[in-house]
């Protein structure tokens, strides 16, 4: 590594240093750094939880709705819940700041503190969604 030849002894040392644990420990740091650079977009478990909650609310509330039309698209600054995978048909936009999540519906921003806070927004979610399903 220091400009010297790679001998069997050096190979053995490197092989012992690089193992599954070292890779597992460094992977979150690499992912975080890459996401800050904008190279990759990471879907968090909380974003998926919010998406599935919104989708379930809509499916149970709107009769004859094709649930396959509701999808999501994760972007660098937001996680959008869409109809027909169309960026112009946004049901809700999820953003986060310092591990705190917000949901934006019709340019109104609400804190997400749990599933109950999303269920409380059912009326607003239904209003925006029914525009795309009529």
PyMOL commands that place a pseudoatom at each C-alpha (Angstrom):
pseudoatom trace, name=CA, resn=UNK, resi=1, chain=A, elem=C, hetatm=0, pos=[0.000, 0.000, 0.000]
pseudoatom trace, name=CA, resn=UNK, resi=2, chain=A, elem=C, hetatm=0, pos=[2.913, 2.327, 0.591]
pseudoatom trace, name=CA, resn=UNK, resi=3, chain=A, elem=C, hetatm=0, pos=[4.199, 1.884, -2.934]
pseudoatom trace, name=CA, resn=UNK, resi=4, chain=A, elem=C, hetatm=0, pos=[5.614, -1.487, -2.048]
pseudoatom trace, name=CA, resn=UNK, resi=5, chain=A, elem=C, hetatm=0, pos=[4.827, -4.744, -3.725]
pseudoatom trace, name=CA, resn=UNK, resi=6, chain=A, elem=C, hetatm=0, pos=[1.724, -6.580, -2.664]
pseudoatom trace, name=CA, resn=UNK, resi=7, chain=A, elem=C, hetatm=0, pos=[3.152, -9.645, -0.986]
pseudoatom trace, name=CA, resn=UNK, resi=8, chain=A, elem=C, hetatm=0, pos=[1.239, -12.584, 0.439]
pseudoatom trace, name=CA, resn=UNK, resi=9, chain=A, elem=C, hetatm=0, pos=[1.828, -11.225, 3.946]
pseudoatom trace, name=CA, resn=UNK, resi=10, chain=A, elem=C, hetatm=0, pos=[0.319, -7.820, 3.051]
pseudoatom trace, name=CA, resn=UNK, resi=11, chain=A, elem=C, hetatm=0, pos=[-2.613, -9.531, 1.275]
pseudoatom trace, name=CA, resn=UNK, resi=12, chain=A, elem=C, hetatm=0, pos=[-3.304, -11.530, 4.421]
pseudoatom trace, name=CA, resn=UNK, resi=13, chain=A, elem=C, hetatm=0, pos=[-3.298, -8.382, 6.593]
pseudoatom trace, name=CA, resn=UNK, resi=14, chain=A, elem=C, hetatm=0, pos=[-5.707, -6.586, 4.236]
pseudoatom trace, name=CA, resn=UNK, resi=15, chain=A, elem=C, hetatm=0, pos=[-7.995, -9.629, 4.031]
pseudoatom trace, name=CA, resn=UNK, resi=16, chain=A, elem=C, hetatm=0, pos=[-8.203, -9.750, 7.823]
pseudoatom trace, name=CA, resn=UNK, resi=17, chain=A, elem=C, hetatm=0, pos=[-8.993, -6.035, 8.055]
pseudoatom trace, name=CA, resn=UNK, resi=18, chain=A, elem=C, hetatm=0, pos=[-11.738, -6.062, 5.414]
pseudoatom trace, name=CA, resn=UNK, resi=19, chain=A, elem=C, hetatm=0, pos=[-14.604, -8.266, 6.533]
pseudoatom trace, name=CA, resn=UNK, resi=20, chain=A, elem=C, hetatm=0, pos=[-18.380, -8.179, 6.732]
pseudoatom trace, name=CA, resn=UNK, resi=21, chain=A, elem=C, hetatm=0, pos=[-18.371, -6.174, 9.973]
pseudoatom trace, name=CA, resn=UNK, resi=22, chain=A, elem=C, hetatm=0, pos=[-16.123, -3.443, 8.614]
pseudoatom trace, name=CA, resn=UNK, resi=23, chain=A, elem=C, hetatm=0, pos=[-18.270, -3.166, 5.502]
pseudoatom trace, name=CA, resn=UNK, resi=24, chain=A, elem=C, hetatm=0, pos=[-21.490, -3.044, 7.554]
pseudoatom trace, name=CA, resn=UNK, resi=25, chain=A, elem=C, hetatm=0, pos=[-20.036, -0.322, 9.771]
pseudoatom trace, name=CA, resn=UNK, resi=26, chain=A, elem=C, hetatm=0, pos=[-18.881, 1.831, 6.878]
pseudoatom trace, name=CA, resn=UNK, resi=27, chain=A, elem=C, hetatm=0, pos=[-21.932, 1.411, 4.603]
pseudoatom trace, name=CA, resn=UNK, resi=28, chain=A, elem=C, hetatm=0, pos=[-24.274, 3.815, 6.497]
pseudoatom trace, name=CA, resn=UNK, resi=29, chain=A, elem=C, hetatm=0, pos=[-21.549, 6.481, 6.457]
pseudoatom trace, name=CA, resn=UNK, resi=30, chain=A, elem=C, hetatm=0, pos=[-21.025, 6.052, 2.720]
pseudoatom trace, name=CA, resn=UNK, resi=31, chain=A, elem=C, hetatm=0, pos=[-24.776, 6.191, 2.011]
pseudoatom trace, name=CA, resn=UNK, resi=32, chain=A, elem=C, hetatm=0, pos=[-25.185, 9.326, 4.134]
pseudoatom trace, name=CA, resn=UNK, resi=33, chain=A, elem=C, hetatm=0, pos=[-22.287, 11.049, 2.388]
pseudoatom trace, name=CA, resn=UNK, resi=34, chain=A, elem=C, hetatm=0, pos=[-23.566, 10.120, -1.076]
pseudoatom trace, name=CA, resn=UNK, resi=35, chain=A, elem=C, hetatm=0, pos=[-27.084, 11.324, -0.264]
pseudoatom trace, name=CA, resn=UNK, resi=36, chain=A, elem=C, hetatm=0, pos=[-25.671, 14.683, 0.883]
pseudoatom trace, name=CA, resn=UNK, resi=37, chain=A, elem=C, hetatm=0, pos=[-23.840, 14.987, -2.434]
pseudoatom trace, name=CA, resn=UNK, resi=38, chain=A, elem=C, hetatm=0, pos=[-27.079, 14.267, -4.282]
pseudoatom trace, name=CA, resn=UNK, resi=39, chain=A, elem=C, hetatm=0, pos=[-25.694, 11.129, -5.903]
pseudoatom trace, name=CA, resn=UNK, resi=40, chain=A, elem=C, hetatm=0, pos=[-28.368, 8.843, -4.496]
pseudoatom trace, name=CA, resn=UNK, resi=41, chain=A, elem=C, hetatm=0, pos=[-31.862, 9.173, -3.069]
pseudoatom trace, name=CA, resn=UNK, resi=42, chain=A, elem=C, hetatm=0, pos=[-32.769, 7.126, -0.016]
pseudoatom trace, name=CA, resn=UNK, resi=43, chain=A, elem=C, hetatm=0, pos=[-36.313, 6.079, 0.792]
pseudoatom trace, name=CA, resn=UNK, resi=44, chain=A, elem=C, hetatm=0, pos=[-36.718, 5.959, 4.546]
pseudoatom trace, name=CA, resn=UNK, resi=45, chain=A, elem=C, hetatm=0, pos=[-38.949, 3.554, 6.430]
pseudoatom trace, name=CA, resn=UNK, resi=46, chain=A, elem=C, hetatm=0, pos=[-40.918, 6.526, 7.782]
pseudoatom trace, name=CA, resn=UNK, resi=47, chain=A, elem=C, hetatm=0, pos=[-41.648, 7.799, 4.249]
pseudoatom trace, name=CA, resn=UNK, resi=48, chain=A, elem=C, hetatm=0, pos=[-42.919, 4.369, 3.213]
pseudoatom trace, name=CA, resn=UNK, resi=49, chain=A, elem=C, hetatm=0, pos=[-45.024, 4.144, 6.374]
pseudoatom trace, name=CA, resn=UNK, resi=50, chain=A, elem=C, hetatm=0, pos=[-46.660, 7.500, 5.575]
pseudoatom trace, name=CA, resn=UNK, resi=51, chain=A, elem=C, hetatm=0, pos=[-47.219, 6.436, 1.939]
pseudoatom trace, name=CA, resn=UNK, resi=52, chain=A, elem=C, hetatm=0, pos=[-48.885, 3.165, 2.915]
pseudoatom trace, name=CA, resn=UNK, resi=53, chain=A, elem=C, hetatm=0, pos=[-51.063, 4.927, 5.499]
pseudoatom trace, name=CA, resn=UNK, resi=54, chain=A, elem=C, hetatm=0, pos=[-52.242, 7.507, 2.946]
pseudoatom trace, name=CA, resn=UNK, resi=55, chain=A, elem=C, hetatm=0, pos=[-52.853, 4.839, 0.297]
pseudoatom trace, name=CA, resn=UNK, resi=56, chain=A, elem=C, hetatm=0, pos=[-54.841, 2.667, 2.725]
pseudoatom trace, name=CA, resn=UNK, resi=57, chain=A, elem=C, hetatm=0, pos=[-56.972, 5.640, 3.784]
pseudoatom trace, name=CA, resn=UNK, resi=58, chain=A, elem=C, hetatm=0, pos=[-57.762, 6.475, 0.170]
pseudoatom trace, name=CA, resn=UNK, resi=59, chain=A, elem=C, hetatm=0, pos=[-58.492, 2.891, -0.895]
pseudoatom trace, name=CA, resn=UNK, resi=60, chain=A, elem=C, hetatm=0, pos=[-60.907, 2.414, 2.000]
pseudoatom trace, name=CA, resn=UNK, resi=61, chain=A, elem=C, hetatm=0, pos=[-62.659, 5.747, 1.406]
pseudoatom trace, name=CA, resn=UNK, resi=62, chain=A, elem=C, hetatm=0, pos=[-63.067, 6.017, -2.373]
pseudoatom trace, name=CA, resn=UNK, resi=63, chain=A, elem=C, hetatm=0, pos=[-65.329, 3.453, -3.982]
pseudoatom trace, name=CA, resn=UNK, resi=64, chain=A, elem=C, hetatm=0, pos=[-64.248, 1.852, -7.253]
pseudoatom trace, name=CA, resn=UNK, resi=65, chain=A, elem=C, hetatm=0, pos=[-60.737, 3.276, -7.015]
pseudoatom trace, name=CA, resn=UNK, resi=66, chain=A, elem=C, hetatm=0, pos=[-57.954, 1.440, -8.818]
pseudoatom trace, name=CA, resn=UNK, resi=67, chain=A, elem=C, hetatm=0, pos=[-55.264, 1.295, -6.139]
pseudoatom trace, name=CA, resn=UNK, resi=68, chain=A, elem=C, hetatm=0, pos=[-52.539, 0.651, -8.713]
pseudoatom trace, name=CA, resn=UNK, resi=69, chain=A, elem=C, hetatm=0, pos=[-52.930, 4.246, -9.904]
pseudoatom trace, name=CA, resn=UNK, resi=70, chain=A, elem=C, hetatm=0, pos=[-51.483, 5.549, -6.617]
pseudoatom trace, name=CA, resn=UNK, resi=71, chain=A, elem=C, hetatm=0, pos=[-47.698, 5.473, -6.535]
pseudoatom trace, name=CA, resn=UNK, resi=72, chain=A, elem=C, hetatm=0, pos=[-44.765, 7.402, -5.159]
pseudoatom trace, name=CA, resn=UNK, resi=73, chain=A, elem=C, hetatm=0, pos=[-41.628, 9.049, -6.405]
pseudoatom trace, name=CA, resn=UNK, resi=74, chain=A, elem=C, hetatm=0, pos=[-38.734, 9.833, -4.119]
pseudoatom trace, name=CA, resn=UNK, resi=75, chain=A, elem=C, hetatm=0, pos=[-36.704, 12.863, -5.067]
pseudoatom trace, name=CA, resn=UNK, resi=76, chain=A, elem=C, hetatm=0, pos=[-33.758, 14.610, -3.481]
pseudoatom trace, name=CA, resn=UNK, resi=77, chain=A, elem=C, hetatm=0, pos=[-35.811, 17.033, -1.368]
pseudoatom trace, name=CA, resn=UNK, resi=78, chain=A, elem=C, hetatm=0, pos=[-39.192, 15.348, -1.123]
pseudoatom trace, name=CA, resn=UNK, resi=79, chain=A, elem=C, hetatm=0, pos=[-41.166, 12.135, -1.328]
pseudoatom trace, name=CA, resn=UNK, resi=80, chain=A, elem=C, hetatm=0, pos=[-44.267, 12.588, -3.493]
pseudoatom trace, name=CA, resn=UNK, resi=81, chain=A, elem=C, hetatm=0, pos=[-47.439, 10.509, -3.444]
pseudoatom trace, name=CA, resn=UNK, resi=82, chain=A, elem=C, hetatm=0, pos=[-48.825, 10.596, -6.986]
pseudoatom trace, name=CA, resn=UNK, resi=83, chain=A, elem=C, hetatm=0, pos=[-51.709, 9.495, -9.169]
pseudoatom trace, name=CA, resn=UNK, resi=84, chain=A, elem=C, hetatm=0, pos=[-50.756, 7.697, -12.404]
pseudoatom trace, name=CA, resn=UNK, resi=85, chain=A, elem=C, hetatm=0, pos=[-47.055, 8.267, -11.599]
pseudoatom trace, name=CA, resn=UNK, resi=86, chain=A, elem=C, hetatm=0, pos=[-47.559, 11.824, -12.866]
pseudoatom trace, name=CA, resn=UNK, resi=87, chain=A, elem=C, hetatm=0, pos=[-45.659, 14.669, -11.153]
pseudoatom trace, name=CA, resn=UNK, resi=88, chain=A, elem=C, hetatm=0, pos=[-48.529, 17.019, -11.988]
pseudoatom trace, name=CA, resn=UNK, resi=89, chain=A, elem=C, hetatm=0, pos=[-50.998, 14.860, -10.020]
pseudoatom trace, name=CA, resn=UNK, resi=90, chain=A, elem=C, hetatm=0, pos=[-49.538, 15.149, -6.535]
pseudoatom trace, name=CA, resn=UNK, resi=91, chain=A, elem=C, hetatm=0, pos=[-51.719, 13.979, -3.657]
pseudoatom trace, name=CA, resn=UNK, resi=92, chain=A, elem=C, hetatm=0, pos=[-49.188, 14.806, -0.950]
pseudoatom trace, name=CA, resn=UNK, resi=93, chain=A, elem=C, hetatm=0, pos=[-45.573, 15.799, -0.599]
pseudoatom trace, name=CA, resn=UNK, resi=94, chain=A, elem=C, hetatm=0, pos=[-43.546, 14.455, 2.319]
pseudoatom trace, name=CA, resn=UNK, resi=95, chain=A, elem=C, hetatm=0, pos=[-40.486, 16.338, 3.480]
pseudoatom trace, name=CA, resn=UNK, resi=96, chain=A, elem=C, hetatm=0, pos=[-38.181, 15.902, 6.434]
pseudoatom trace, name=CA, resn=UNK, resi=97, chain=A, elem=C, hetatm=0, pos=[-35.949, 18.114, 8.474]
pseudoatom trace, name=CA, resn=UNK, resi=98, chain=A, elem=C, hetatm=0, pos=[-33.787, 16.881, 11.330]
pseudoatom trace, name=CA, resn=UNK, resi=99, chain=A, elem=C, hetatm=0, pos=[-35.676, 13.573, 11.625]
pseudoatom trace, name=CA, resn=UNK, resi=100, chain=A, elem=C, hetatm=0, pos=[-39.020, 15.390, 11.754]
pseudoatom trace, name=CA, resn=UNK, resi=101, chain=A, elem=C, hetatm=0, pos=[-41.495, 14.689, 8.954]
pseudoatom trace, name=CA, resn=UNK, resi=102, chain=A, elem=C, hetatm=0, pos=[-44.037, 16.999, 7.336]
pseudoatom trace, name=CA, resn=UNK, resi=103, chain=A, elem=C, hetatm=0, pos=[-46.830, 16.304, 4.874]
pseudoatom trace, name=CA, resn=UNK, resi=104, chain=A, elem=C, hetatm=0, pos=[-47.909, 18.977, 2.423]
pseudoatom trace, name=CA, resn=UNK, resi=105, chain=A, elem=C, hetatm=0, pos=[-51.421, 18.853, 0.949]
pseudoatom trace, name=CA, resn=UNK, resi=106, chain=A, elem=C, hetatm=0, pos=[-52.659, 21.673, -1.326]
pseudoatom trace, name=CA, resn=UNK, resi=107, chain=A, elem=C, hetatm=0, pos=[-49.766, 23.920, -0.232]
pseudoatom trace, name=CA, resn=UNK, resi=108, chain=A, elem=C, hetatm=0, pos=[-50.654, 23.462, 3.465]
pseudoatom trace, name=CA, resn=UNK, resi=109, chain=A, elem=C, hetatm=0, pos=[-47.934, 21.905, 5.605]
pseudoatom trace, name=CA, resn=UNK, resi=110, chain=A, elem=C, hetatm=0, pos=[-48.694, 19.637, 8.584]
pseudoatom trace, name=CA, resn=UNK, resi=111, chain=A, elem=C, hetatm=0, pos=[-46.458, 17.896, 11.138]
pseudoatom trace, name=CA, resn=UNK, resi=112, chain=A, elem=C, hetatm=0, pos=[-46.438, 14.102, 11.039]
pseudoatom trace, name=CA, resn=UNK, resi=113, chain=A, elem=C, hetatm=0, pos=[-46.186, 12.766, 14.568]
pseudoatom trace, name=CA, resn=UNK, resi=114, chain=A, elem=C, hetatm=0, pos=[-47.642, 9.343, 13.874]
pseudoatom trace, name=CA, resn=UNK, resi=115, chain=A, elem=C, hetatm=0, pos=[-50.362, 7.519, 11.996]
pseudoatom trace, name=CA, resn=UNK, resi=116, chain=A, elem=C, hetatm=0, pos=[-53.027, 9.420, 13.940]
pseudoatom trace, name=CA, resn=UNK, resi=117, chain=A, elem=C, hetatm=0, pos=[-51.818, 12.743, 12.529]
pseudoatom trace, name=CA, resn=UNK, resi=118, chain=A, elem=C, hetatm=0, pos=[-52.191, 11.366, 8.990]
pseudoatom trace, name=CA, resn=UNK, resi=119, chain=A, elem=C, hetatm=0, pos=[-55.659, 9.953, 9.698]
pseudoatom trace, name=CA, resn=UNK, resi=120, chain=A, elem=C, hetatm=0, pos=[-56.657, 13.416, 10.976]
pseudoatom trace, name=CA, resn=UNK, resi=121, chain=A, elem=C, hetatm=0, pos=[-55.881, 14.754, 7.466]
pseudoatom trace, name=CA, resn=UNK, resi=122, chain=A, elem=C, hetatm=0, pos=[-58.252, 12.290, 5.777]
pseudoatom trace, name=CA, resn=UNK, resi=123, chain=A, elem=C, hetatm=0, pos=[-60.655, 15.015, 4.603]
pseudoatom trace, name=CA, resn=UNK, resi=124, chain=A, elem=C, hetatm=0, pos=[-57.908, 17.029, 2.880]
pseudoatom trace, name=CA, resn=UNK, resi=125, chain=A, elem=C, hetatm=0, pos=[-56.427, 13.885, 1.307]
pseudoatom trace, name=CA, resn=UNK, resi=126, chain=A, elem=C, hetatm=0, pos=[-59.823, 12.832, -0.054]
pseudoatom trace, name=CA, resn=UNK, resi=127, chain=A, elem=C, hetatm=0, pos=[-60.538, 16.281, -1.515]
pseudoatom trace, name=CA, resn=UNK, resi=128, chain=A, elem=C, hetatm=0, pos=[-57.292, 16.421, -3.482]
pseudoatom trace, name=CA, resn=UNK, resi=129, chain=A, elem=C, hetatm=0, pos=[-57.490, 12.780, -4.603]
pseudoatom trace, name=CA, resn=UNK, resi=130, chain=A, elem=C, hetatm=0, pos=[-61.070, 12.943, -5.852]
pseudoatom trace, name=CA, resn=UNK, resi=131, chain=A, elem=C, hetatm=0, pos=[-60.027, 15.667, -8.311]
pseudoatom trace, name=CA, resn=UNK, resi=132, chain=A, elem=C, hetatm=0, pos=[-57.949, 13.056, -10.139]
pseudoatom trace, name=CA, resn=UNK, resi=133, chain=A, elem=C, hetatm=0, pos=[-60.457, 10.207, -9.931]
pseudoatom trace, name=CA, resn=UNK, resi=134, chain=A, elem=C, hetatm=0, pos=[-63.557, 11.931, -11.320]
for i in range(1, 134): cmd.bond("trace and resi %d" % i, "trace and resi %d" % (i + 1))
show_as sticks, trace
zoom trace
